[in-house]
Amino acid sequence: MKKLLVSIIDFYQAFLSFDKGVLAIFAPGGACRYEVSCSEYAKRMIVKHGVVQGVKMGAQRIWSCR
């Protein structure tokens, strides 16, 4: 399950993200206000703390973003 979620986040970052992906041309300064993007933070937390706690922490970070 952990590998699946990390793979989904990797896909998002590569193709859909306004910070790192193909859509970055629409947000020249980046879309995330945090130093480490919300998706990267969520990915790190999933790897470090496990699926349940990592998703919870990632969701809290996303909700606090713009």
CHARMM-style PDB file with segment names, atoms N, HN, CA, C and O in Angstrom:
ATOM      1  N   MET     1       0.827  -1.191   0.000  1.00  0.00      PROA
ATOM      2  CA  MET     1       0.000   0.000   0.000  1.00  0.00      PROA
ATOM      3  C   MET     1       0.869   1.251   0.000  1.00  0.00      PROA
ATOM      4  O   MET     1       0.573   2.230  -0.686  1.00  0.00      PROA
ATOM      5  N   LYS     2       1.946   1.203   0.782  1.00  0.00      PROA
ATOM      6  HN  LYS     2       2.186   0.408   1.339  1.00  0.00      PROA
ATOM      7  CA  LYS     2       2.851   2.346   0.868  1.00  0.00      PROA
ATOM      8  C   LYS     2       3.468   2.646  -0.502  1.00  0.00      PROA
ATOM      9  O   LYS     2       3.520   3.800  -0.926  1.00  0.00      PROA
ATOM     10  N   LYS     3       3.931   1.607  -1.185  1.00  0.00      PROA
ATOM     11  HN  LYS     3       3.888   0.669  -0.841  1.00  0.00      PROA
ATOM     12  CA  LYS     3       4.549   1.792  -2.501  1.00  0.00      PROA
ATOM     13  C   LYS     3       3.545   2.333  -3.514  1.00  0.00      PROA
ATOM     14  O   LYS     3       3.904   3.143  -4.369  1.00  0.00      PROA
ATOM     15  N   LEU     4       2.298   1.896  -3.424  1.00  0.00      PROA
ATOM     16  HN  LEU     4       2.007   1.239  -2.730  1.00  0.00      PROA
ATOM     17  CA  LEU     4       1.268   2.374  -4.329  1.00  0.00      PROA
ATOM     18  C   LEU     4       1.025   3.869  -4.133  1.00  0.00      PROA
ATOM     19  O   LEU     4       0.960   4.616  -5.110  1.00  0.00      PROA
ATOM     20  N   LEU     5       0.890   4.310  -2.891  1.00  0.00      PROA
ATOM     21  HN  LEU     5       0.943   3.704  -2.098  1.00  0.00      PROA
ATOM     22  CA  LEU     5       0.664   5.729  -2.621  1.00  0.00      PROA
ATOM     23  C   LEU     5       1.851   6.579  -3.053  1.00  0.00      PROA
ATOM     24  O   LEU     5       1.668   7.662  -3.610  1.00  0.00      PROA
ATOM     25  N   VAL     6       3.055   6.102  -2.804  1.00  0.00      PROA
ATOM     26  HN  VAL     6       3.204   5.223  -2.351  1.00  0.00      PROA
ATOM     27  CA  VAL     6       4.246   6.843  -3.232  1.00  0.00      PROA
ATOM     28  C   VAL     6       4.293   6.922  -4.757  1.00  0.00      PROA
ATOM     29  O   VAL     6       4.676   7.955  -5.307  1.00  0.00      PROA
ATOM     30  N   SER     7       3.914   5.862  -5.436  1.00  0.00      PROA
ATOM     31  HN  SER     7       3.602   5.023  -4.989  1.00  0.00      PROA
ATOM     32  CA  SER     7       3.881   5.874  -6.903  1.00  0.00      PROA
ATOM     33  C   SER     7       2.848   6.855  -7.431  1.00  0.00      PROA
ATOM     34  O   SER     7       3.097   7.543  -8.421  1.00  0.00      PROA
ATOM     35  N   ILE     8       1.700   6.926  -6.788  1.00  0.00      PROA
ATOM     36  HN  ILE     8       1.497   6.367  -5.985  1.00  0.00      PROA
ATOM     37  CA  ILE     8       0.661   7.881  -7.197  1.00  0.00      PROA
ATOM     38  C   ILE     8       1.155   9.310  -7.000  1.00  0.00      PROA
ATOM     39  O   ILE     8       0.930  10.165  -7.856  1.00  0.00      PROA
ATOM     40  N   ILE     9       1.822   9.574  -5.887  1.00  0.00      PROA
ATOM     41  HN  ILE     9       2.005   8.879  -5.192  1.00  0.00      PROA
ATOM     42  CA  ILE     9       2.360  10.912  -5.640  1.00  0.00      PROA
ATOM     43  C   ILE     9       3.455  11.236  -6.652  1.00  0.00      PROA
ATOM     44  O   ILE     9       3.528  12.366  -7.134  1.00  0.00      PROA
ATOM     45  N   ASP    10       4.303  10.269  -6.980  1.00  0.00      PROA
ATOM     46  HN  ASP    10       4.243   9.351  -6.588  1.00  0.00      PROA
ATOM     47  CA  ASP    10       5.339  10.481  -7.992  1.00  0.00      PROA
ATOM     48  C   ASP    10       4.717  10.833  -9.344  1.00  0.00      PROA
ATOM     49  O   ASP    10       5.197  11.734 -10.032  1.00  0.00      PROA
ATOM     50  N   PHE    11       3.658  10.130  -9.723  1.00  0.00      PROA
ATOM     51  HN  PHE    11       3.268   9.398  -9.164  1.00  0.00      PROA
ATOM     52  CA  PHE    11       2.956  10.430 -10.968  1.00  0.00      PROA
ATOM     53  C   PHE    11       2.388  11.848 -10.940  1.00  0.00      PROA
ATOM     54  O   PHE    11       2.531  12.603 -11.903  1.00  0.00      PROA
ATOM     55  N   TYR    12       1.746  12.199  -9.830  1.00  0.00      PROA
ATOM     56  HN  TYR    12       1.630  11.586  -9.048  1.00  0.00      PROA
ATOM     57  CA  TYR    12       1.198  13.541  -9.674  1.00  0.00      PROA
ATOM     58  C   TYR    12       2.286  14.598  -9.821  1.00  0.00      PROA
ATOM     59  O   TYR    12       2.105  15.588 -10.530  1.00  0.00      PROA
ATOM     60  N   GLN    13       3.424  14.385  -9.147  1.00  0.00      PROA
ATOM     61  HN  GLN    13       3.571  13.581  -8.571  1.00  0.00      PROA
ATOM     62  CA  GLN    13       4.501  15.364  -9.200  1.00  0.00      PROA
ATOM     63  C   GLN    13       5.068  15.498 -10.607  1.00  0.00      PROA
ATOM     64  O   GLN    13       5.425  16.599 -11.026  1.00  0.00      PROA
ATOM     65  N   ALA    14       5.155  14.401 -11.336  1.00  0.00      PROA
ATOM     66  HN  ALA    14       4.866  13.506 -10.996  1.00  0.00      PROA
ATOM     67  CA  ALA    14       5.746  14.431 -12.673  1.00  0.00      PROA
ATOM     68  C   ALA    14       4.827  15.039 -13.719  1.00  0.00      PROA
ATOM     69  O   ALA    14       5.305  15.685 -14.652  1.00  0.00      PROA
ATOM     70  N   PHE    15       3.519  14.847 -13.586  1.00  0.00      PROA
ATOM     71  HN  PHE    15       3.131  14.322 -12.829  1.00  0.00      PROA
ATOM     72  CA  PHE    15       2.625  15.242 -14.657  1.00  0.00      PROA
ATOM     73  C   PHE    15       1.583  16.294 -14.296  1.00  0.00      PROA
ATOM     74  O   PHE    15       1.172  17.053 -15.174  1.00  0.00      PROA
ATOM     75  N   LEU    16       1.143  16.372 -13.061  1.00  0.00      PROA
ATOM     76  HN  LEU    16       1.476  15.755 -12.348  1.00  0.00      PROA
ATOM     77  CA  LEU    16       0.023  17.234 -12.716  1.00  0.00      PROA
ATOM     78  C   LEU    16       0.377  18.405 -11.802  1.00  0.00      PROA
ATOM     79  O   LEU    16      -0.400  19.352 -11.684  1.00  0.00      PROA
ATOM     80  N   SER    17       1.520  18.352 -11.167  1.00  0.00      PROA
ATOM     81  HN  SER    17       2.151  17.583 -11.263  1.00  0.00      PROA
ATOM     82  CA  SER    17       1.887  19.357 -10.173  1.00  0.00      PROA
ATOM     83  C   SER    17       2.188  20.705 -10.820  1.00  0.00      PROA
ATOM     84  O   SER    17       2.816  20.772 -11.877  1.00  0.00      PROA
ATOM     85  N   PHE    18       1.736  21.769 -10.177  1.00  0.00      PROA
ATOM     86  HN  PHE    18       1.226  21.714  -9.319  1.00  0.00      PROA
ATOM     87  CA  PHE    18       2.055  23.112 -10.644  1.00  0.00      PROA
ATOM     88  C   PHE    18       3.439  23.551 -10.166  1.00  0.00      PROA
ATOM     89  O   PHE    18       3.921  24.604 -10.581  1.00  0.00      PROA
ATOM     90  N   ASP    19       4.074  22.780  -9.320  1.00  0.00      PROA
ATOM     91  HN  ASP    19       3.682  21.924  -8.982  1.00  0.00      PROA
ATOM     92  CA  ASP    19       5.410  23.111  -8.835  1.00  0.00      PROA
ATOM     93  C   ASP    19       6.508  22.399  -9.616  1.00  0.00      PROA
ATOM     94  O   ASP    19       7.513  23.015  -9.970  1.00  0.00      PROA
ATOM     95  N   LYS    20       6.330  21.116  -9.888  1.00  0.00      PROA
ATOM     96  HN  LYS    20       5.513  20.615  -9.601  1.00  0.00      PROA
ATOM     97  CA  LYS    20       7.390  20.318 -10.499  1.00  0.00      PROA
ATOM     98  C   LYS    20       7.004  19.715 -11.844  1.00  0.00      PROA
ATOM     99  O   LYS    20       7.878  19.404 -12.654  1.00  0.00      PROA
ATOM    100  N   GLY    21       5.743  19.551 -12.086  1.00  0.00      PROA
ATOM    101  HN  GLY    21       5.033  19.804 -11.428  1.00  0.00      PROA
ATOM    102  CA  GLY    21       5.291  18.805 -13.252  1.00  0.00      PROA
ATOM    103  C   GLY    21       5.184  19.628 -14.517  1.00  0.00      PROA
ATOM    104  O   GLY    21       5.690  20.747 -14.601  1.00  0.00      PROA
ATOM    105  N   VAL    22       4.522  19.056 -15.486  1.00  0.00      PROA
ATOM    106  HN  VAL    22       4.111  18.147 -15.417  1.00  0.00      PROA
ATOM    107  CA  VAL    22       4.320  19.682 -16.781  1.00  0.00      PROA
ATOM    108  C   VAL    22       3.531  20.982 -16.644  1.00  0.00      PROA
ATOM    109  O   VAL    22       3.741  21.917 -17.417  1.00  0.00      PROA
ATOM    110  N   LEU    23       2.640  21.046 -15.683  1.00  0.00      PROA
ATOM    111  HN  LEU    23       2.470  20.287 -15.055  1.00  0.00      PROA
ATOM    112  CA  LEU    23       1.793  22.228 -15.513  1.00  0.00      PROA
ATOM    113  C   LEU    23       2.517  23.391 -14.829  1.00  0.00      PROA
ATOM    114  O   LEU    23       1.904  24.427 -14.572  1.00  0.00      PROA
ATOM    115  N   ALA    24       3.793  23.237 -14.536  1.00  0.00      PROA
ATOM    116  HN  ALA    24       4.291  22.395 -14.745  1.00  0.00      PROA
ATOM    117  CA  ALA    24       4.556  24.297 -13.878  1.00  0.00      PROA
ATOM    118  C   ALA    24       4.639  25.558 -14.739  1.00  0.00      PROA
ATOM    119  O   ALA    24       4.910  26.639 -14.216  1.00  0.00      PROA
ATOM    120  N   ILE    25       4.415  25.441 -16.029  1.00  0.00      PROA
ATOM    121  HN  ILE    25       4.195  24.563 -16.455  1.00  0.00      PROA
ATOM    122  CA  ILE    25       4.458  26.626 -16.893  1.00  0.00      PROA
ATOM    123  C   ILE    25       3.321  27.596 -16.573  1.00  0.00      PROA
ATOM    124  O   ILE    25       3.403  28.777 -16.911  1.00  0.00      PROA
ATOM    125  N   PHE    26       2.260  27.108 -15.924  1.00  0.00      PROA
ATOM    126  HN  PHE    26       2.194  26.149 -15.650  1.00  0.00      PROA
ATOM    127  CA  PHE    26       1.124  27.960 -15.569  1.00  0.00      PROA
ATOM    128  C   PHE    26       1.293  28.648 -14.216  1.00  0.00      PROA
ATOM    129  O   PHE    26       0.513  29.536 -13.874  1.00  0.00      PROA
ATOM    130  N   ALA    27       2.299  28.249 -13.445  1.00  0.00      PROA
ATOM    131  HN  ALA    27       2.933  27.527 -13.723  1.00  0.00      PROA
ATOM    132  CA  ALA    27       2.576  28.863 -12.141  1.00  0.00      PROA
ATOM    133  C   ALA    27       4.083  29.091 -12.038  1.00  0.00      PROA
ATOM    134  O   ALA    27       4.782  28.323 -11.376  1.00  0.00      PROA
ATOM    135  N   PRO    28       4.592  30.150 -12.694  1.00  0.00      PROA
ATOM    136  CA  PRO    28       6.043  30.360 -12.772  1.00  0.00      PROA
ATOM    137  C   PRO    28       6.748  30.430 -11.420  1.00  0.00      PROA
ATOM    138  O   PRO    28       7.880  29.961 -11.300  1.00  0.00      PROA
ATOM    139  N   GLY    29       6.114  31.000 -10.406  1.00  0.00      PROA
ATOM    140  HN  GLY    29       5.194  31.381 -10.503  1.00  0.00      PROA
ATOM    141  CA  GLY    29       6.735  31.100  -9.095  1.00  0.00      PROA
ATOM    142  C   GLY    29       6.489  29.885  -8.226  1.00  0.00      PROA
ATOM    143  O   GLY    29       6.957  29.821  -7.089  1.00  0.00      PROA
ATOM    144  N   GLY    30       5.767  28.938  -8.750  1.00  0.00      PROA
ATOM    145  HN  GLY    30       5.386  28.991  -9.673  1.00  0.00      PROA
ATOM    146  CA  GLY    30       5.383  27.776  -7.957  1.00  0.00      PROA
ATOM    147  C   GLY    30       4.044  28.017  -7.285  1.00  0.00      PROA
ATOM    148  O   GLY    30       3.665  29.162  -7.040  1.00  0.00      PROA
ATOM    149  N   ALA    31       3.346  26.972  -6.994  1.00  0.00      PROA
ATOM    150  HN  ALA    31       3.654  26.042  -7.192  1.00  0.00      PROA
ATOM    151  CA  ALA    31       2.013  27.103  -6.422  1.00  0.00      PROA
ATOM    152  C   ALA    31       1.999  26.875  -4.914  1.00  0.00      PROA
ATOM    153  O   ALA    31       1.062  27.301  -4.238  1.00  0.00      PROA
ATOM    154  N   CYS    32       2.996  26.228  -4.387  1.00  0.00      PROA
ATOM    155  HN  CYS    32       3.757  25.882  -4.935  1.00  0.00      PROA
ATOM    156  CA  CYS    32       2.998  25.891  -2.960  1.00  0.00      PROA
ATOM    157  C   CYS    32       3.783  26.934  -2.183  1.00  0.00      PROA
ATOM    158  O   CYS    32       4.849  27.374  -2.613  1.00  0.00      PROA
ATOM    159  N   ARG    33       3.251  27.321  -1.046  1.00  0.00      PROA
ATOM    160  HN  ARG    33       2.385  26.963  -0.696  1.00  0.00      PROA
ATOM    161  CA  ARG    33       3.932  28.334  -0.239  1.00  0.00      PROA
ATOM    162  C   ARG    33       4.987  27.750   0.682  1.00  0.00      PROA
ATOM    163  O   ARG    33       5.758  28.495   1.287  1.00  0.00      PROA
ATOM    164  N   TYR    34       5.034  26.446   0.797  1.00  0.00      PROA
ATOM    165  HN  TYR    34       4.408  25.840   0.306  1.00  0.00      PROA
ATOM    166  CA  TYR    34       5.989  25.793   1.683  1.00  0.00      PROA
ATOM    167  C   TYR    34       7.285  25.487   0.943  1.00  0.00      PROA
ATOM    168  O   TYR    34       7.294  25.333  -0.279  1.00  0.00      PROA
ATOM    169  N   GLU    35       8.381  25.401   1.699  1.00  0.00      PROA
ATOM    170  HN  GLU    35       8.373  25.526   2.691  1.00  0.00      PROA
ATOM    171  CA  GLU    35       9.697  25.110   1.124  1.00  0.00      PROA
ATOM    172  C   GLU    35       9.706  23.731   0.459  1.00  0.00      PROA
ATOM    173  O   GLU    35      10.145  23.595  -0.683  1.00  0.00      PROA
ATOM    174  N   VAL    36       9.236  22.736   1.154  1.00  0.00      PROA
ATOM    175  HN  VAL    36       8.879  22.846   2.082  1.00  0.00      PROA
ATOM    176  CA  VAL    36       9.031  21.418   0.551  1.00  0.00      PROA
ATOM    177  C   VAL    36       7.559  21.359   0.174  1.00  0.00      PROA
ATOM    178  O   VAL    36       6.691  21.601   1.012  1.00  0.00      PROA
ATOM    179  N   SER    37       7.274  21.036  -1.092  1.00  0.00      PROA
ATOM    180  HN  SER    37       7.979  20.839  -1.773  1.00  0.00      PROA
ATOM    181  CA  SER    37       5.886  21.050  -1.542  1.00  0.00      PROA
ATOM    182  C   SER    37       5.019  20.096  -0.722  1.00  0.00      PROA
ATOM    183  O   SER    37       5.524  19.168  -0.091  1.00  0.00      PROA
ATOM    184  N   CYS    38       3.737  20.331  -0.740  1.00  0.00      PROA
ATOM    185  HN  CYS    38       3.326  21.085  -1.252  1.00  0.00      PROA
ATOM    186  CA  CYS    38       2.804  19.505   0.043  1.00  0.00      PROA
ATOM    187  C   CYS    38       2.857  18.047  -0.391  1.00  0.00      PROA
ATOM    188  O   CYS    38       2.788  17.148   0.446  1.00  0.00      PROA
ATOM    189  N   SER    39       2.980  17.808  -1.693  1.00  0.00      PROA
ATOM    190  HN  SER    39       3.037  18.539  -2.373  1.00  0.00      PROA
ATOM    191  CA  SER    39       3.031  16.426  -2.164  1.00  0.00      PROA
ATOM    192  C   SER    39       4.332  15.747  -1.739  1.00  0.00      PROA
ATOM    193  O   SER    39       4.325  14.570  -1.378  1.00  0.00      PROA
ATOM    194  N   GLU    40       5.431  16.465  -1.777  1.00  0.00      PROA
ATOM    195  HN  GLU    40       5.438  17.421  -2.071  1.00  0.00      PROA
ATOM    196  CA  GLU    40       6.705  15.898  -1.330  1.00  0.00      PROA
ATOM    197  C   GLU    40       6.673  15.618   0.173  1.00  0.00      PROA
ATOM    198  O   GLU    40       7.175  14.591   0.630  1.00  0.00      PROA
ATOM    199  N   TYR    41       6.082  16.534   0.931  1.00  0.00      PROA
ATOM    200  HN  TYR    41       5.674  17.367   0.559  1.00  0.00      PROA
ATOM    201  CA  TYR    41       5.937  16.343   2.370  1.00  0.00      PROA
ATOM    202  C   TYR    41       5.088  15.102   2.663  1.00  0.00      PROA
ATOM    203  O   TYR    41       5.446  14.284   3.510  1.00  0.00      PROA
ATOM    204  N   ALA    42       3.968  14.970   1.958  1.00  0.00      PROA
ATOM    205  HN  ALA    42       3.678  15.634   1.269  1.00  0.00      PROA
ATOM    206  CA  ALA    42       3.093  13.813   2.160  1.00  0.00      PROA
ATOM    207  C   ALA    42       3.829  12.514   1.836  1.00  0.00      PROA
ATOM    208  O   ALA    42       3.703  11.525   2.558  1.00  0.00      PROA
ATOM    209  N   LYS    43       4.589  12.523   0.757  1.00  0.00      PROA
ATOM    210  HN  LYS    43       4.692  13.326   0.171  1.00  0.00      PROA
ATOM    211  CA  LYS    43       5.346  11.333   0.374  1.00  0.00      PROA
ATOM    212  C   LYS    43       6.361  10.967   1.450  1.00  0.00      PROA
ATOM    213  O   LYS    43       6.493   9.797   1.809  1.00  0.00      PROA
ATOM    214  N   ARG    44       7.069  11.950   1.959  1.00  0.00      PROA
ATOM    215  HN  ARG    44       6.962  12.901   1.667  1.00  0.00      PROA
ATOM    216  CA  ARG    44       8.056  11.689   3.016  1.00  0.00      PROA
ATOM    217  C   ARG    44       7.402  11.165   4.294  1.00  0.00      PROA
ATOM    218  O   ARG    44       7.936  10.271   4.951  1.00  0.00      PROA
ATOM    219  N   MET    45       6.252  11.721   4.636  1.00  0.00      PROA
ATOM    220  HN  MET    45       5.818  12.447   4.102  1.00  0.00      PROA
ATOM    221  CA  MET    45       5.577  11.297   5.856  1.00  0.00      PROA
ATOM    222  C   MET    45       5.017   9.881   5.717  1.00  0.00      PROA
ATOM    223  O   MET    45       5.015   9.124   6.687  1.00  0.00      PROA
ATOM    224  N   ILE    46       4.546   9.518   4.535  1.00  0.00      PROA
ATOM    225  HN  ILE    46       4.547  10.133   3.746  1.00  0.00      PROA
ATOM    226  CA  ILE    46       4.061   8.159   4.298  1.00  0.00      PROA
ATOM    227  C   ILE    46       5.200   7.163   4.448  1.00  0.00      PROA
ATOM    228  O   ILE    46       5.029   6.104   5.052  1.00  0.00      PROA
ATOM    229  N   VAL    47       6.361   7.500   3.900  1.00  0.00      PROA
ATOM    230  HN  VAL    47       6.500   8.361   3.410  1.00  0.00      PROA
ATOM    231  CA  VAL    47       7.520   6.604   4.000  1.00  0.00      PROA
ATOM    232  C   VAL    47       8.000   6.519   5.448  1.00  0.00      PROA
ATOM    233  O   VAL    47       8.333   5.435   5.927  1.00  0.00      PROA
ATOM    234  N   LYS    48       8.036   7.645   6.141  1.00  0.00      PROA
ATOM    235  HN  LYS    48       7.766   8.526   5.752  1.00  0.00      PROA
ATOM    236  CA  LYS    48       8.592   7.681   7.488  1.00  0.00      PROA
ATOM    237  C   LYS    48       7.648   7.133   8.557  1.00  0.00      PROA
ATOM    238  O   LYS    48       8.075   6.387   9.439  1.00  0.00      PROA
ATOM    239  N   HSD    49       6.352   7.503   8.482  1.00  0.00      PROA
ATOM    240  HN  HSD    49       6.005   8.109   7.765  1.00  0.00      PROA
ATOM    241  CA  HSD    49       5.416   7.179   9.554  1.00  0.00      PROA
ATOM    242  C   HSD    49       4.389   6.109   9.200  1.00  0.00      PROA
ATOM    243  O   HSD    49       3.608   5.702  10.059  1.00  0.00      PROA
ATOM    244  N   GLY    50       4.376   5.654   7.967  1.00  0.00      PROA
ATOM    245  HN  GLY    50       5.011   5.985   7.269  1.00  0.00      PROA
ATOM    246  CA  GLY    50       3.385   4.672   7.561  1.00  0.00      PROA
ATOM    247  C   GLY    50       2.205   5.325   6.862  1.00  0.00      PROA
ATOM    248  O   GLY    50       2.086   6.549   6.821  1.00  0.00      PROA
ATOM    249  N   VAL    51       1.344   4.493   6.318  1.00  0.00      PROA
ATOM    250  HN  VAL    51       1.441   3.499   6.352  1.00  0.00      PROA
ATOM    251  CA  VAL    51       0.257   4.977   5.469  1.00  0.00      PROA
ATOM    252  C   VAL    51      -0.750   5.825   6.241  1.00  0.00      PROA
ATOM    253  O   VAL    51      -1.043   6.948   5.829  1.00  0.00      PROA
ATOM    254  N   VAL    52      -1.276   5.325   7.327  1.00  0.00      PROA
ATOM    255  HN  VAL    52      -1.039   4.413   7.661  1.00  0.00      PROA
ATOM    256  CA  VAL    52      -2.356   6.018   8.034  1.00  0.00      PROA
ATOM    257  C   VAL    52      -1.876   7.363   8.582  1.00  0.00      PROA
ATOM    258  O   VAL    52      -2.485   8.398   8.313  1.00  0.00      PROA
ATOM    259  N   GLN    53      -0.806   7.347   9.336  1.00  0.00      PROA
ATOM    260  HN  GLN    53      -0.311   6.506   9.555  1.00  0.00      PROA
ATOM    261  CA  GLN    53      -0.293   8.584   9.927  1.00  0.00      PROA
ATOM    262  C   GLN    53       0.245   9.525   8.847  1.00  0.00      PROA
ATOM    263  O   GLN    53       0.049  10.737   8.935  1.00  0.00      PROA
ATOM    264  N   GLY    54       0.915   8.986   7.836  1.00  0.00      PROA
ATOM    265  HN  GLY    54       1.074   8.001   7.764  1.00  0.00      PROA
ATOM    266  CA  GLY    54       1.467   9.802   6.750  1.00  0.00      PROA
ATOM    267  C   GLY    54       0.391  10.512   5.946  1.00  0.00      PROA
ATOM    268  O   GLY    54       0.534  11.689   5.616  1.00  0.00      PROA
ATOM    269  N   VAL    55      -0.689   9.801   5.630  1.00  0.00      PROA
ATOM    270  HN  VAL    55      -0.806   8.845   5.899  1.00  0.00      PROA
ATOM    271  CA  VAL    55      -1.796  10.422   4.897  1.00  0.00      PROA
ATOM    272  C   VAL    55      -2.451  11.498   5.757  1.00  0.00      PROA
ATOM    273  O   VAL    55      -2.812  12.564   5.257  1.00  0.00      PROA
ATOM    274  N   LYS    56      -2.602  11.225   7.022  1.00  0.00      PROA
ATOM    275  HN  LYS    56      -2.309  10.359   7.429  1.00  0.00      PROA
ATOM    276  CA  LYS    56      -3.190  12.213   7.932  1.00  0.00      PROA
ATOM    277  C   LYS    56      -2.342  13.480   7.977  1.00  0.00      PROA
ATOM    278  O   LYS    56      -2.870  14.586   7.862  1.00  0.00      PROA
ATOM    279  N   MET    57      -1.037  13.324   8.142  1.00  0.00      PROA
ATOM    280  HN  MET    57      -0.608  12.425   8.235  1.00  0.00      PROA
ATOM    281  CA  MET    57      -0.142  14.477   8.203  1.00  0.00      PROA
ATOM    282  C   MET    57      -0.097  15.220   6.875  1.00  0.00      PROA
ATOM    283  O   MET    57      -0.060  16.450   6.853  1.00  0.00      PROA
ATOM    284  N   GLY    58      -0.098  14.485   5.774  1.00  0.00      PROA
ATOM    285  HN  GLY    58      -0.128  13.486   5.792  1.00  0.00      PROA
ATOM    286  CA  GLY    58      -0.104  15.109   4.455  1.00  0.00      PROA
ATOM    287  C   GLY    58      -1.385  15.886   4.196  1.00  0.00      PROA
ATOM    288  O   GLY    58      -1.350  16.977   3.627  1.00  0.00      PROA
ATOM    289  N   ALA    59      -2.512  15.326   4.611  1.00  0.00      PROA
ATOM    290  HN  ALA    59      -2.540  14.440   5.073  1.00  0.00      PROA
ATOM    291  CA  ALA    59      -3.796  16.009   4.428  1.00  0.00      PROA
ATOM    292  C   ALA    59      -3.851  17.287   5.255  1.00  0.00      PROA
ATOM    293  O   ALA    59      -4.375  18.300   4.793  1.00  0.00      PROA
ATOM    294  N   GLN    60      -3.319  17.250   6.464  1.00  0.00      PROA
ATOM    295  HN  GLN    60      -2.893  16.427   6.839  1.00  0.00      PROA
ATOM    296  CA  GLN    60      -3.305  18.461   7.295  1.00  0.00      PROA
ATOM    297  C   GLN    60      -2.465  19.547   6.624  1.00  0.00      PROA
ATOM    298  O   GLN    60      -2.832  20.722   6.656  1.00  0.00      PROA
ATOM    299  N   ARG    61      -1.365  19.171   6.030  1.00  0.00      PROA
ATOM    300  HN  ARG    61      -1.066  18.216   6.004  1.00  0.00      PROA
ATOM    301  CA  ARG    61      -0.515  20.150   5.353  1.00  0.00      PROA
ATOM    302  C   ARG    61      -1.211  20.724   4.123  1.00  0.00      PROA
ATOM    303  O   ARG    61      -1.133  21.925   3.867  1.00  0.00      PROA
ATOM    304  N   ILE    62      -1.885  19.875   3.371  1.00  0.00      PROA
ATOM    305  HN  ILE    62      -1.948  18.899   3.579  1.00  0.00      PROA
ATOM    306  CA  ILE    62      -2.594  20.338   2.176  1.00  0.00      PROA
ATOM    307  C   ILE    62      -3.720  21.293   2.555  1.00  0.00      PROA
ATOM    308  O   ILE    62      -3.917  22.308   1.887  1.00  0.00      PROA
ATOM    309  N   TRP    63      -4.466  20.981   3.623  1.00  0.00      PROA
ATOM    310  HN  TRP    63      -4.306  20.156   4.165  1.00  0.00      PROA
ATOM    311  CA  TRP    63      -5.561  21.852   4.047  1.00  0.00      PROA
ATOM    312  C   TRP    63      -5.060  23.211   4.514  1.00  0.00      PROA
ATOM    313  O   TRP    63      -5.790  24.198   4.417  1.00  0.00      PROA
ATOM    314  N   SER    64      -3.813  23.286   5.025  1.00  0.00      PROA
ATOM    315  HN  SER    64      -3.220  22.484   5.104  1.00  0.00      PROA
ATOM    316  CA  SER    64      -3.298  24.559   5.506  1.00  0.00      PROA
ATOM    317  C   SER    64      -2.672  25.394   4.390  1.00  0.00      PROA
ATOM    318  O   SER    64      -2.323  26.554   4.610  1.00  0.00      PROA
ATOM    319  N   CYS    65      -2.530  24.828   3.219  1.00  0.00      PROA
ATOM    320  HN  CYS    65      -2.814  23.885   3.040  1.00  0.00      PROA
ATOM    321  CA  CYS    65      -1.951  25.537   2.078  1.00  0.00      PROA
ATOM    322  C   CYS    65      -3.004  26.445   1.441  1.00  0.00      PROA
ATOM    323  O   CYS    65      -4.168  26.427   1.841  1.00  0.00      PROA
ATOM    324  N   ARG    66      -2.601  27.220   0.472  1.00  0.00      PROA
ATOM    325  HN  ARG    66      -1.656  27.235   0.147  1.00  0.00      PROA
ATOM    326  CA  ARG    66      -3.518  28.154  -0.194  1.00  0.00      PROA
ATOM    327  C   ARG    66      -4.656  27.439  -0.864  1.00  0.00      PROA
ATOM    328  OT1 ARG    66      -5.517  28.078  -1.469  1.00  0.00      PROA
TER     329      ARG     66
END
